[in-house]
């Protein structure tokens, strides 16, 4: 089920590999069909060999207070962000928001319909409503039609 861990600090030297009897020998110079051409006796694969330190060379496990002291020192939770860190954080959000706004309303995605087309149509309607006068406002200010606008409302000259 699991490989035994060797008791010494270094693993025993592997025995000489023997050709696996399950793979037929081929005359071609290509790679073998199986993942390994050689099998170690008693092991599933050479990658599964334990190479770490033995249990008797390791130090005793840390106590809970030692672990808490170590992680409190490493986490640096008591360090407050500087003004530069705050400005970088806010600046990143501002630039990201501007990039999203630009991509949705102004970036060129071609003439075909795309995902931002309804948003752009609504933006155009809003922009026209802000920057143009309604007919009642024009009449109140006695402004004539601009060049290129509907000329059917003009009196004959």
C-alpha positions as CSV (number, residue, x, y, z in Angstrom):
1,X,0.0,0.0,0.0
2,X,2.6,2.6,1.0
3,X,6.4,2.4,0.7
4,X,8.3,1.9,3.9
5,X,10.5,4.9,5.0
6,X,14.2,4.0,5.3
7,X,15.6,4.5,8.8
8,X,18.9,6.0,7.8
9,X,19.4,9.6,6.7
10,X,20.2,8.5,3.1
11,X,18.2,6.1,1.0
12,X,19.7,2.8,0.1
13,X,21.3,2.7,-3.3
14,X,18.9,1.4,-6.0
15,X,19.5,-2.0,-7.2
16,X,20.5,-2.4,-10.8
17,X,17.5,-1.9,-13.0
18,X,16.2,-4.9,-14.8
19,X,14.3,-4.8,-18.1
20,X,10.6,-5.0,-17.5
21,X,9.1,-8.2,-18.9
22,X,5.9,-6.5,-19.8
23,X,7.4,-4.3,-22.5
24,X,8.5,-5.9,-25.7
25,X,11.8,-4.9,-27.1
26,X,11.5,-2.9,-30.3
27,X,14.0,-2.4,-33.0
28,X,13.0,1.3,-33.6
29,X,14.9,4.1,-31.9
30,X,11.6,5.8,-30.8
31,X,10.4,6.1,-27.2
32,X,9.1,3.0,-25.4
33,X,5.4,2.5,-25.2
34,X,5.3,2.3,-21.4
35,X,6.3,5.2,-19.0
36,X,9.3,3.3,-17.7
37,X,11.4,0.6,-19.5
38,X,13.0,-0.5,-16.2
39,X,11.3,-1.6,-13.0
40,X,12.8,-1.6,-9.5
41,X,12.0,-4.7,-7.5
42,X,9.6,-4.0,-4.6
43,X,8.8,-0.4,-5.8
44,X,6.0,0.9,-7.9
45,X,8.1,3.4,-9.8
46,X,11.5,5.2,-9.2
47,X,9.6,8.5,-8.5
48,X,8.0,7.1,-5.4
49,X,11.3,6.5,-3.5
50,X,11.5,8.5,-0.3
51,X,14.5,10.8,-0.2
52,X,13.8,13.0,2.8
53,X,15.5,13.1,6.2
54,X,14.9,10.3,8.7
55,X,12.6,10.9,11.6
56,X,15.4,10.7,14.2
57,X,17.4,13.6,12.7
58,X,14.5,16.0,12.8
59,X,14.0,18.4,15.7
60,X,11.1,18.1,18.1
61,X,7.8,19.6,16.8
62,X,7.1,23.2,17.8
63,X,4.8,24.0,20.6
64,X,1.6,26.1,20.0
65,X,3.1,29.2,21.6
66,X,6.2,28.9,19.4
67,X,4.2,28.5,16.3
68,X,2.0,31.5,17.2
69,X,5.1,33.7,17.9
70,X,6.6,32.7,14.6
71,X,3.5,33.4,12.4
72,X,2.9,36.7,14.2
73,X,6.4,37.8,13.3
74,X,6.2,36.5,9.7
75,X,2.6,37.8,9.0
76,X,3.5,41.5,9.6
77,X,-0.1,42.3,10.6
78,X,1.0,45.2,12.7
79,X,2.5,47.1,9.8
80,X,0.2,49.9,8.6
81,X,0.1,50.8,4.9
82,X,2.0,53.9,3.9
83,X,0.6,56.8,2.0
84,X,2.3,55.6,-1.2
85,X,0.6,52.1,-0.8
86,X,-2.8,53.8,-0.4
87,X,-2.3,56.0,-3.4
88,X,-1.2,53.0,-5.5
89,X,-4.3,51.1,-4.4
90,X,-6.7,54.0,-5.2
91,X,-4.9,54.8,-8.4
92,X,-5.2,51.2,-9.6
93,X,-9.0,51.3,-9.1
94,X,-9.3,54.7,-10.8
95,X,-7.2,53.6,-13.9
96,X,-9.1,50.3,-14.0
97,X,-12.4,52.0,-13.9
98,X,-11.4,54.5,-16.6
99,X,-10.2,51.6,-18.8
100,X,-13.5,49.8,-18.4
101,X,-15.4,53.0,-19.3
102,X,-13.3,53.6,-22.3
103,X,-13.6,50.1,-23.6
104,X,-17.4,50.1,-23.2
105,X,-18.1,53.4,-24.8
106,X,-15.2,54.4,-27.2
107,X,-13.0,51.4,-28.2
108,X,-13.4,50.3,-31.8
109,X,-14.9,46.9,-32.1
110,X,-15.9,47.2,-35.7
111,X,-19.2,48.1,-37.4
112,X,-21.0,44.9,-36.4
113,X,-23.2,44.6,-33.4
114,X,-21.3,43.7,-30.2
115,X,-21.9,43.4,-26.5
116,X,-21.5,47.1,-25.8
117,X,-23.8,48.3,-28.6
118,X,-26.9,48.7,-26.4
119,X,-24.8,50.7,-23.8
120,X,-23.4,52.9,-26.5
121,X,-26.9,53.6,-27.9
122,X,-28.1,54.6,-24.5
123,X,-25.0,56.8,-24.0
124,X,-25.7,58.5,-27.3
125,X,-29.3,59.2,-26.3
126,X,-28.2,60.7,-23.0
127,X,-25.5,62.8,-24.7
128,X,-27.9,64.2,-27.2
129,X,-30.5,65.0,-24.4
130,X,-27.8,66.9,-22.5
131,X,-26.2,68.9,-25.4
132,X,-29.3,69.7,-27.5
133,X,-32.2,72.0,-26.9
134,X,-35.8,70.7,-27.0
135,X,-38.2,72.5,-29.4
136,X,-39.8,74.4,-26.5
137,X,-36.4,75.6,-25.3
138,X,-35.6,76.7,-28.9
139,X,-38.8,78.6,-29.2
140,X,-38.3,80.2,-25.8
141,X,-34.9,81.4,-26.8
142,X,-36.0,82.2,-30.4
143,X,-33.3,80.2,-32.0
144,X,-33.7,79.1,-35.6
145,X,-32.9,75.6,-36.8
146,X,-29.2,74.9,-37.4
147,X,-27.8,74.1,-40.8
148,X,-28.6,70.5,-41.8
149,X,-31.5,70.1,-39.5
150,X,-35.0,69.4,-40.6
151,X,-35.9,72.3,-42.9
152,X,-39.6,71.6,-43.2
153,X,-40.4,73.8,-40.3
154,X,-38.8,76.9,-41.9
155,X,-41.2,79.5,-43.3
156,X,-41.0,80.0,-47.0
157,X,-38.7,82.8,-48.1
